[in-house]
Amino acid sequence: MTPEELKYTEEHEWVASPTNGSVRIGVTDYAQTQLGDVVFVQLPETGQKVAAGDSLGEIESTKSVSEVYAPLDGEVTAVNDALAETPELINSDPYGEGWMFEIALDDEAALDTLLDAEAYQRLIDENA
């Protein structure tokens, strides 16, 4: 299931439409399935300035450790503190309670550089 209203990166992250100038970011259902059971999440600091492609944290699972990247330029405005206690939210609700952080974008037009749901679905179909 690839929600139509989201944008996606080739690193299997989703980006929600801006709310009050910030976008919410998480990893896709495909990514959490590939990771396996998530046991630890390292998130960025609120107030941290980021550039697209910067490593912002890690997701540790029973299978591996994966980097989390900034999909766009901006400043981290919020992190999902619930993941410190219950990192498995990424597995159980990747598009909802399993969100990771929010970024105030330097340029909202940069959202147009991300994949739409159809293009992302093609990407994961090619990897299947």
MOCORKA-V186634 format. One record per residue. SS is DSSP state (a for helix, b for strand, c for the rest). PSI is psi in radians with two decimals (NA if undefined). Layout:
((SS/PSI) (SS/PSI))
This chain:
((c/2.13) (c/1.78) (c/2.25) (c/-0.53) (c/-0.11) (c/2.83) (b/2.81) (b/2.73) (c/2.87) (c/-0.23) (c/0.20) (c/0.70) (b/2.63) (b/2.66) (b/2.13) (c/2.75) (c/2.60) (c/2.44) (b/2.09) (c/0.64) (c/-0.06) (b/2.62) (b/2.52) (b/2.46) (b/2.48) (b/-3.02) (b/2.66) (c/2.88) (a/-0.72) (a/-0.80) (a/-0.81) (a/-0.56) (a/-0.74) (a/-0.62) (a/-0.64) (c/-2.77) (c/2.04) (b/2.26) (b/-0.27) (b/2.49) (b/2.25) (b/2.14) (c/2.81) (c/2.98) (c/2.45) (c/2.38) (c/-0.17) (c/2.23) (b/2.39) (b/2.65) (c/2.58) (c/2.27) (c/-0.23) (c/2.46) (b/2.20) (b/-0.15) (b/-2.91) (b/2.67) (b/2.12) (b/2.27) (b/3.10) (c/-0.29) (c/-0.64) (c/3.12) (b/2.27) (b/2.45) (b/2.63) (b/2.29) (b/2.65) (c/2.16) (c/-0.37) (c/2.88) (c/2.48) (b/-2.69) (b/2.33) (b/2.13) (b/-0.32) (b/2.63) (b/2.69) (c/1.60) (c/-0.40) (a/-0.44) (a/-0.37) (a/-0.71) (a/-0.58) (c/1.24) (c/-0.37) (c/-0.14) (a/-0.50) (a/-0.63) (a/-0.77) (a/-0.47) (c/1.12) (c/-0.49) (c/0.02) (c/-1.83) (c/-0.26) (c/0.23) (c/2.76) (c/-0.92) (b/2.95) (b/2.55) (b/2.28) (b/2.06) (b/2.47) (c/-0.58) (c/1.86) (a/-0.44) (a/-0.37) (a/-0.35) (a/-0.50) (a/-0.23) (a/-0.19) (c/2.89) (b/2.50) (c/3.06) (a/-0.71) (a/-0.78) (a/-0.66) (a/-0.72) (a/-0.69) (a/-0.73) (a/-0.83) (a/-0.50) (a/-0.63) (a/-0.52) (a/-0.20) (c/NA))
